[in-house]
Every structure is written in structure tokens, then in C-alpha cells.
Amino acid sequence: MVCNTIRGLVNQGHDVSLVALNARKNNHHENSDDDRDLLSKINYRAYNINTDVSVFDVAVNLLSKTSFNIDRYYNAEFERLLVLELRKTAYDIIQFEGLLVSLYLSAVRKNTKAKLIYRAHNIENQIWEMLSQQKSDPFKKSYLKMHAKRIKNYELQQLNNFDGIAVFTEQDKNTLLEYGTKIPIEILPVGINLERYKPDLSKTEFPSLFFLGSLDWLPNREGIEWFLNNFHKELTDGELRVRFYVAGNDIPERFDDYDVMGKIFIQGEVDDALEFLNSKSIMIVPLLSSGGMRVKIVEGMAMQKCIISTSLGAEGIDYENAVNIIIANNYDEFYEAIKLCIADEEFCKRIGLNARKLIEEQHEVNKVTKNLVSFYESVI
């Protein structure tokens, strides 16, 4: 998502710098040739930090007023790197990608005259609140509610300290307005570089069911565990005769227990996400908690995938149910949707073609970037 924004800005002739904070767990990522080409066109710096949290850290945090899920992303050395960068260059706009990097807002504000934009990837406290609602264990429910409250307090403190906010969905804009946000808020959907998304149906296995996403993000892990727990028997011994593939970063070892030879494949990280996307036909997005807009759905639509998603997972996308996506919000609806899709290849192809058309119309990166730049200009 960040790369696509940068690519759009570079395509329109803007000078761009990226100062990235890399959590240790994500350092295994290797840049593609496209990424390396893009990085060669901008001023790029990255700083690695360790965001691992020990049991002791969690226990100590219980006595704090803030959430360790935010605090662990603060690093004094990275802050110094930011300040040095700001003193070297007079920027017009500085964009904060997500709530976690807002920890550096005060230091940035002191060292620049640029306008500061916050791109809210999600309303973070809502994720934790929804996660708590899914728990039956009283301790876990209470613990997650506590973090939701702390994160909300932090969000409320930060929001009006920026000069403008970009969100992906109207729902998120309305939430921020309810929170008392006074600064300008603009709705800008996810933009992607469609030149990279070239479906080749001759290399697509039909029928095949798949999930693609990082499982270090709690909503993803919660959603896919729900799906595997509910559909494991149907996929292995029931009427849903289709292979199911699970791919993505940071899949816990315990997921190996779901693997069934020839039926369920827990693949882990794949070398080429787009190649994997192209090779499978029916994508599932069983998100039960979250907000914002799911980039993987936009990418799946661009690759002409037939997608079955919860309405929450598809939030922010201007979809039509059963036209360019299939909405399923519970076990029965997922079951019927999968049963229909694996039996009707032409139906799946039609959903995929309509999905691609939607992305071309509303999510092409240069169109989205043009609107983003207009928002910058209005704030300046």
C-alpha cells in the first residue's frame, strides 16, 4: 500500500522520501525488482527495531496507562534519525502511515514546517474491541477490552494534532468525526499499480480455495482459525471437495496440525504473492474484526479472483454482492457460497471479471494519487 502511494507520487513527478521503521519480525521480506526500482527513485532510509514483548513486559504493562502494542514501537535512535532527516530537507507534506508511527509526531512537529497528514489504516481501538467480543474466556475478554480502551484514549489524544487525515472508508471517517476530530478528513481508497496484475487463467487451478495474508495481524489469525476450525471436517471428509491453501507470513507452528495431505495445505510464506494469487481460483476473507480497507481483497479483485468475504472484510469497497464479490457472514453462508463456487466455474469467472472492472474504475493508483495530491494542496 505504501509502495503504491509512493509509485503514484513518483509517476506524477513529486520528490519522495521514505523513512521506514522495520519491526524485526518483518525483516525476512525481500524487495522485488519493481520495489528495488522504485526505491532507487526516492530517498529511502530504514531502521530496524525489535518489537518482541516478554511475559514480564506484558505483566508490567498491566500497571501502565498505555498499551504495549503502541509503546513497543518507540525507539529513541529512530527518532534521532527522523530529526536528522527533517533538518536536511524542507518538506511540504509528511505522511504518517498508521497509528504506531504517530509516537514520533511531537518530534517531527518540532523540527519541520511541513503539514502533517495521518493515514489511518484502521480505527485501531475498534480492532481490539471486536477481538474482545469474540472471546468467551473472561480474562482474555477483559484484557483485550483494557487494551481497546487504552488505544482509544491514545487515538483521541493524537487525532487533532495532525493537519489532515486520510481514511480508506466512509465508515472510518464517520467514526473519527464522532470522536470529535476537527481537522480535514478525506476518503481515499487503496490504489494499486494495475500493470503488475496480469491474470493468466491457463495457470489457475479450478476449483481451489485459498487464503493469503500475514498471520502476525490478529484479525487475520482469528479469522482463518475460525474458518479452519469450522470447515476442517467439510474440506477433508465432507461434501466440499476442493483443495484449500493457506499462505502468508508468520503462520504459527500450531497451524501445521490443520494440514491434511492432498486436501489442506498450510504453505506459509510464498516466494511470489502475485504468482500464488494467480494460481488459485476462489479466495476467502473470513475477517470477524477490523476496519479500514483490506488491501488483499483489492489485489485479489485485480487478479480476477472470485472472492468470498465477510461484509466487514469487504468494508470500504464499492462492491455488489454476487456481482463482483460474494458476501458470507456466518458458517451457513460460507458453506453455500463455497459449494456454489466450486461447482460453477463460469460463475466464478464472471465474478472475477466484474471485480477487475471495479478495481480499474476506482482503485487505479494514478487516479487515487491525483486525489491524494489535491488533498495535500487543500491542507497546505
RABEL-V891269 format. One record per backbone hydrogen bond with DSSP energy under -1.0 kcal/mol. NH is the residue of the N-H (numbers start at 1). CO is the residue of the C=O. E is the energy in kcal/mol with one decimal. If there is no record, write none. Layout:
nh = {NH:NH}
co = {CO:CO}
e = {E:E}
//
This chain:
nh = {5:6:7:8:9:10:11:12:13:14:18:20:22:24:26:27:29:36:37:38:39:40:41:42:43:45:47:49:58:59:60:61:63:64:70:71:72:73:74:79:80:81:82:83:84:85:86:87:89:91:94:96:98:98:102:103:104:105:108:109:110:111:115:117:118:119:120:124:126:128:129:130:131:132:133:135:141:142:143:144:145:146:147:148:149:150:151:152:153:154:155:156:157:158:159:161:162:163:164:165:166:167:173:174:175:176:177:178:179:180:181:186:188:192:194:196:197:203:204:205:209:210:211:213:215:221:222:223:224:225:226:227:228:229:230:231:232:235:236:237:238:241:242:244:245:246:247:248:255:256:257:258:259:260:263:264:265:267:267:268:276:277:278:279:282:283:284:285:287:298:299:300:301:302:303:304:305:306:308:309:310:314:315:317:319:322:323:324:326:328:334:335:336:337:338:339:340:341:342:348:349:350:351:352:353:354:355:356:357:358:359:360:361:362:363:365:368:369:370:371:372:373:374:375:376:377:378:379:380}
co = {1:2:3:4:5:6:7:8:10:9:43:45:47:49:23:24:26:32:33:34:35:36:38:39:16:18:20:22:54:55:56:57:60:61:67:67:68:70:71:75:76:77:78:79:80:81:82:83:85:89:115:117:96:119:99:100:101:102:104:105:106:108:92:94:164:96:166:122:123:124:125:126:127:128:129:132:137:138:139:140:141:142:143:144:145:146:147:148:149:150:151:152:153:154:155:158:159:116:116:184:118:186:169:170:171:172:173:174:175:177:176:165:167:363:192:193:194:200:201:279:243:282:245:247:249:217:218:219:220:221:222:223:224:225:226:227:228:231:232:233:233:239:240:263:209:265:211:268:252:253:254:255:256:264:260:260:244:246:265:246:272:273:274:275:208:306:210:308:285:294:295:296:297:298:299:301:300:281:283:326:285:310:312:314:317:325:320:320:307:309:330:331:332:333:334:335:336:337:338:344:345:346:347:348:349:350:351:352:353:354:355:356:357:358:359:192:364:365:366:367:368:369:370:371:372:373:374:375:376}
e = {-1.9:-2.6:-2.9:-2.3:-2.1:-2.8:-2.5:-1.1:-1.9:-2.3:-2.9:-3.1:-3.0:-2.0:-1.9:-1.8:-1.6:-2.6:-2.3:-2.2:-2.8:-1.5:-1.7:-1.1:-2.1:-2.8:-2.5:-2.8:-2.1:-2.3:-2.7:-2.2:-1.7:-1.7:-1.7:-2.4:-2.1:-2.1:-2.0:-2.0:-1.9:-2.0:-2.3:-2.3:-2.3:-2.0:-2.4:-2.0:-1.4:-1.1:-2.4:-3.3:-1.1:-1.8:-1.5:-1.1:-1.8:-1.9:-2.1:-2.8:-1.7:-1.3:-2.4:-2.7:-2.4:-2.9:-2.2:-1.0:-1.3:-1.3:-2.1:-2.6:-2.4:-2.0:-1.6:-1.1:-2.6:-2.4:-2.7:-2.5:-2.1:-2.1:-1.8:-2.4:-2.3:-2.2:-2.8:-2.2:-2.3:-2.0:-2.7:-2.8:-1.7:-1.6:-2.3:-2.4:-1.2:-3.1:-1.1:-2.4:-2.4:-2.7:-1.7:-2.6:-2.0:-2.3:-2.2:-2.1:-1.5:-1.4:-2.0:-2.6:-3.3:-2.8:-1.1:-1.9:-1.1:-2.0:-1.5:-2.8:-3.1:-2.3:-2.4:-1.9:-2.7:-1.9:-2.9:-2.3:-2.5:-2.0:-2.0:-2.1:-2.7:-2.7:-1.9:-2.5:-1.6:-2.4:-1.5:-3.2:-1.1:-1.8:-1.7:-2.7:-2.5:-2.9:-2.5:-2.0:-1.8:-2.2:-1.5:-1.7:-1.1:-1.9:-2.6:-2.2:-3.1:-2.2:-1.1:-1.1:-2.2:-2.7:-2.4:-1.6:-2.4:-2.5:-2.6:-2.6:-1.2:-1.5:-2.7:-2.6:-2.8:-2.2:-1.5:-1.9:-2.5:-1.7:-3.3:-2.6:-1.9:-1.6:-1.1:-2.0:-2.5:-3.1:-2.2:-2.1:-2.6:-2.5:-2.4:-2.8:-2.5:-2.1:-2.7:-2.6:-2.2:-2.5:-2.6:-1.8:-2.5:-2.2:-2.3:-2.4:-2.5:-2.2:-2.0:-2.3:-1.9:-1.9:-2.0:-2.4:-1.8:-2.2:-2.6:-2.3:-2.1:-2.8:-1.8:-1.4:-2.0:-2.8:-1.7:-1.8:-2.3:-2.5:-1.9:-1.8:-2.6}
//
